[in-house]
Amino acid sequence: MLPLGVGAWLVTRKLSSAPQLSHWQNLLEVLVVNLRDQIQQTSGQNPDRYLPFIGMLGVADRSMNQIEERIEGS
């Protein structure tokens, strides 16, 4: 959980709306826009309601896969 928290803090600590975006912010925005588009195309509804839930499912899935790989690698 600590690596997720630190990673989230590092990526979001200097968010801006200026024309010059950091590489991390640009990556984060690309991921969010693509996820929103996929939700919109799949459900045909406004993705704002589902975005946090589906995003968290993705983070949880990735985290569990990382944990499983570390356990099996031990």
MARBA-3410 file (N, C-alpha, C, O; in Angstrom, 1 decimal):
74
0.8,-1.2,0.0,0.0,0.0,0.0,0.9,1.3,0.0,0.5,2.3,-0.6 ~ 2.0,1.2,0.7,2.9,2.3,0.8,3.4,2.7,-0.6,3.4,3.9,-0.9 ~ 3.9,1.8,-1.4,4.3,2.2,-2.8,3.2,2.8,-3.6,3.5,3.7,-4.4 ~ 2.0,2.4,-3.5,0.9,3.0,-4.2,0.7,4.5,-3.8,0.5,5.3,-4.6 ~ 0.7,4.7,-2.5,0.5,6.0,-1.9,1.7,6.9,-2.4,1.4,8.1,-2.8
2.9,6.5,-2.3,4.0,7.3,-2.7,4.0,7.6,-4.2,4.3,8.7,-4.6 ~ 3.7,6.5,-5.0,3.6,6.7,-6.4,2.5,7.7,-6.8,2.7,8.6,-7.6 ~ 1.3,7.6,-6.1,0.3,8.6,-6.4,0.7,10.0,-6.0,0.4,11.0,-6.7 ~ 1.4,10.2,-4.9,1.8,11.5,-4.5,2.8,12.0,-5.5,2.8,13.2,-5.8 ~ 3.8,11.2,-5.9,4.8,11.7,-6.9,4.2,12.1,-8.2,4.6,13.1,-8.8
3.2,11.4,-8.7,2.6,11.7,-10.0,1.7,12.9,-9.9,1.7,13.7,-10.8 ~ 1.0,13.1,-8.8,0.0,14.2,-8.7,0.5,15.4,-7.9,-0.3,16.4,-7.7 ~ 1.7,15.5,-7.4,2.2,16.6,-6.6,2.3,17.9,-7.3,2.1,19.0,-6.7 ~ 2.6,17.9,-8.6,2.8,19.2,-9.3,1.9,19.3,-10.5,2.3,19.7,-11.6 ~ 0.6,18.9,-10.3,-0.4,19.1,-11.4,-0.6,20.5,-11.8,-0.7,21.4,-10.9
-0.7,20.8,-13.0,-1.0,22.2,-13.4,-1.9,22.2,-14.7,-2.1,21.2,-15.3 ~ -2.4,23.4,-14.9,-3.2,23.6,-16.1,-2.5,24.4,-17.2,-3.0,24.9,-18.2 ~ -1.2,24.6,-16.9,-0.3,25.4,-17.9,-0.2,24.6,-19.2,-0.3,23.4,-19.2 ~ 0.2,25.3,-20.2,0.4,24.7,-21.5,1.6,23.6,-21.4,1.5,22.6,-22.1 ~ 2.5,23.9,-20.6,3.7,22.9,-20.5,3.4,22.0,-19.3,3.4,22.4,-18.1
3.1,20.7,-19.7,2.8,19.7,-18.7,4.0,18.8,-18.4,4.8,18.6,-19.3 ~ 4.1,18.3,-17.2,5.2,17.3,-16.9,4.9,16.0,-17.7,3.7,15.7,-18.1 ~ 5.9,15.2,-17.8,5.7,13.9,-18.5,4.7,13.0,-17.7,3.9,12.3,-18.3 ~ 4.8,13.0,-16.4,3.9,12.2,-15.5,2.5,12.7,-15.7,1.6,11.8,-15.8 ~ 2.3,14.0,-15.7,0.9,14.5,-15.8,0.3,14.2,-17.2,-0.8,13.8,-17.3
1.2,14.3,-18.2,0.7,13.9,-19.5,0.3,12.4,-19.6,-0.7,12.1,-20.2 ~ 1.1,11.6,-19.0,0.8,10.1,-19.0,-0.5,9.9,-18.3,-1.3,9.1,-18.7 ~ -0.6,10.5,-17.1,-1.8,10.3,-16.3,-3.1,10.8,-17.1,-4.1,10.1,-17.0 ~ -3.0,11.9,-17.7,-4.1,12.4,-18.5,-4.5,11.5,-19.7,-5.7,11.3,-20.0 ~ -3.5,10.9,-20.3,-3.7,10.0,-21.4,-4.5,8.8,-20.9,-5.4,8.3,-21.5
-4.0,8.2,-19.8,-4.7,7.1,-19.2,-6.1,7.4,-18.8,-7.0,6.5,-19.1 ~ -6.4,8.5,-18.2,-7.7,8.8,-17.8,-8.6,9.1,-19.0,-9.8,8.6,-19.0 ~ -8.1,9.8,-20.0,-8.9,10.1,-21.2,-9.3,8.7,-21.9,-10.4,8.6,-22.3 ~ -8.3,7.9,-22.0,-8.6,6.6,-22.7,-9.6,5.7,-21.9,-10.4,5.1,-22.5 ~ -9.5,5.7,-20.6,-10.4,5.0,-19.7,-11.8,5.6,-19.9,-12.8,4.8,-20.0
-11.9,6.9,-19.9,-13.2,7.5,-20.0,-13.8,7.2,-21.4,-15.0,6.9,-21.5 ~ -13.0,7.2,-22.4,-13.5,6.9,-23.8,-14.0,5.4,-23.8,-15.0,5.2,-24.4 ~ -13.3,4.5,-23.2,-13.7,3.1,-23.2,-15.0,2.9,-22.5,-15.9,2.2,-22.9 ~ -15.1,3.6,-21.3,-16.4,3.5,-20.6,-17.5,4.1,-21.4,-18.6,3.5,-21.4 ~ -17.3,5.2,-22.0,-18.4,5.8,-22.8,-18.8,4.9,-24.0,-20.0,4.8,-24.3
-17.8,4.3,-24.7,-18.1,3.5,-25.8,-18.8,2.2,-25.4,-19.7,1.7,-26.1 ~ -18.4,1.7,-24.3,-19.0,0.4,-23.8,-20.4,0.6,-23.3,-21.3,-0.2,-23.6 ~ -20.6,1.5,-22.4,-21.8,1.7,-21.7,-22.8,2.6,-22.4,-24.0,2.5,-22.2 ~ -22.3,3.6,-23.2,-23.1,4.6,-23.8,-23.6,5.6,-22.9,-24.5,6.4,-23.2 ~ -23.0,5.7,-21.6,-23.5,6.6,-20.6,-22.3,7.5,-20.3,-21.2,7.4,-20.7
-22.6,8.5,-19.4,-21.6,9.4,-18.9,-20.6,8.7,-18.1,-21.0,8.0,-17.1 ~ -19.3,8.7,-18.4,-18.4,7.9,-17.7,-18.0,8.4,-16.3,-17.3,7.7,-15.5 ~ -18.4,9.7,-16.0,-18.0,10.3,-14.7,-18.4,9.4,-13.5,-17.8,9.4,-12.5 ~ -19.6,8.8,-13.6,-20.1,8.0,-12.5,-19.3,6.7,-12.3,-19.2,6.3,-11.1 ~ -18.8,6.2,-13.3,-18.1,4.9,-13.2,-16.6,5.0,-13.2,-15.9,4.0,-12.8
-16.0,6.1,-13.6,-14.5,6.2,-13.7,-13.8,5.9,-12.4,-12.8,5.2,-12.4 ~ -14.2,6.4,-11.2,-13.4,6.1,-10.0,-13.5,4.6,-9.7,-12.5,4.0,-9.3 ~ -14.6,4.0,-9.9,-14.8,2.6,-9.5,-13.9,1.7,-10.5,-13.2,0.8,-10.0 ~ -14.0,1.9,-11.7,-13.3,1.1,-12.7,-11.8,1.4,-12.6,-11.0,0.5,-12.7 ~ -11.4,2.6,-12.4,-10.0,3.0,-12.2,-9.4,2.3,-10.9,-8.3,1.7,-11.0
-10.2,2.2,-9.9,-9.8,1.5,-8.7,-9.7,0.0,-8.9,-8.8,-0.6,-8.3 ~ -10.6,-0.5,-9.6,-10.5,-2.0,-10.0,-9.2,-2.3,-10.7,-8.5,-3.3,-10.4 ~ -8.8,-1.4,-11.6,-7.5,-1.6,-12.3,-6.3,-1.5,-11.4,-5.4,-2.3,-11.6 ~ -6.3,-0.5,-10.5,-5.2,-0.4,-9.6,-5.2,-1.6,-8.7,-4.1,-2.1,-8.4 ~ -6.3,-2.0,-8.2,-6.3,-3.2,-7.3,-5.9,-4.5,-8.0,-5.1,-5.3,-7.5
-6.3,-4.6,-9.3,-5.9,-5.8,-10.0,-4.4,-5.8,-10.3,-3.7,-6.8,-10.1 ~ -3.8,-4.7,-10.6,-2.4,-4.6,-10.9,-1.6,-4.8,-9.6,-0.6,-5.5,-9.6 ~ -2.1,-4.3,-8.5,-1.4,-4.5,-7.2,-1.4,-5.9,-6.8,-0.4,-6.5,-6.3 ~ -2.6,-6.6,-7.0,-2.6,-8.0,-6.6,-1.7,-8.9,-7.5,-1.1,-9.8,-7.0 ~ -1.6,-8.5,-8.8,-0.7,-9.2,-9.6,0.7,-9.1,-9.2,1.5,-10.0,-9.2
1.1,-7.9,-8.8,2.5,-7.6,-8.3,2.8,-8.4,-7.1,3.8,-9.0,-6.9 ~ 1.8,-8.4,-6.1,2.0,-9.2,-4.9,2.1,-10.7,-5.2,3.0,-11.3,-4.6 ~ 1.3,-11.2,-6.1,1.3,-12.6,-6.4,2.7,-13.0,-7.0,3.2,-14.0,-6.7 ~ 3.2,-12.1,-7.9,4.5,-12.3,-8.5,5.6,-12.4,-7.5,6.5,-13.2,-7.6 ~ 5.5,-11.5,-6.5,6.6,-11.5,-5.5,6.5,-12.7,-4.6,7.5,-13.3,-4.2
5.3,-13.2,-4.3,5.1,-14.4,-3.5,5.6,-15.6,-4.2,6.3,-16.4,-3.6 ~ 5.2,-15.7,-5.5,5.7,-16.9,-6.2,7.2,-16.9,-6.5,7.8,-17.9,-6.6 ~ 7.8,-15.7,-6.6,9.2,-15.5,-6.8,10.1,-15.8,-5.6,11.3,-16.0,-5.7 ~ 9.4,-15.9,-4.4,10.2,-16.1,-3.2,10.7,-17.5,-3.1,11.3,-17.8,-2.1
END
